[in-house]
């Protein structure tokens, strides 16, 4: 069941990546980002500021907390 979900998610990501309006990273970029966040977390360096810095680019309501 999870492989179907993963396949659908990859298809959705590919469809969104084709759209010029979509600022979201590709699946490969997302996987690299997750790996980076996991490494920072393991080192004790993953802070709310780091997360806010990255995710603020996707925030429609700039200046308001994302969480």
C-alpha positions in Angstrom: 0.0 0.0 0.0 2.8 2.4 0.8 4.4 1.9 -2.6 1.1 3.1 -4.2 1.2 6.1 -2.0 4.8 6.8 -2.9 4.1 6.4 -6.6 1.1 8.8 -6.4 3.2 11.3 -4.4 6.0 11.2 -7.0 3.4 11.7 -9.8 1.9 14.7 -8.0 5.4 16.2 -7.4 6.2 15.7 -11.1 3.0 17.3 -12.1 3.6 20.3 -9.8 7.2 20.6 -11.0 6.0 21.1 -14.5 4.0 24.1 -13.4 6.0 27.3 -13.7 4.1 28.8 -10.7 5.1 26.1 -8.3 8.0 27.0 -6.0 8.2 23.5 -4.4 11.4 21.5 -4.7 11.6 18.3 -6.7 11.4 14.9 -5.0 15.2 14.5 -5.1 15.6 18.0 -3.6 13.1 17.1 -0.8 15.0 13.8 0.0 18.3 15.7 0.2 16.7 18.3 2.5 15.3 15.6 4.7 18.7 14.0 4.9 20.2 17.4 5.9 17.6 18.0 8.5 18.1 14.5 10.0 21.9 15.1 10.1 21.4 18.5 11.9 19.0 16.8 14.3 21.5 14.1 15.1 24.1 16.7 15.8 21.7 18.7 18.0 21.8 21.7 15.6 18.3 21.6 14.1 16.6 24.6 15.6 13.2 26.3 14.9 15.1 29.1 13.3 16.7 26.8 10.7 13.3 25.3 9.9 11.6 28.7 9.7 14.3 30.0 7.4 13.8 27.1 5.0 10.0 26.9 5.1 9.4 30.7 5.1 9.8 30.6 1.3 6.6 28.6 1.1 4.7 30.9 3.5 1.9 33.0 2.0 1.5 35.0 5.1 5.0 36.4 5.5 6.0 37.5 9.0 3.6 35.2 10.9 4.8 32.1 12.6 4.5 29.0 10.5 3.8 26.6 13.3 
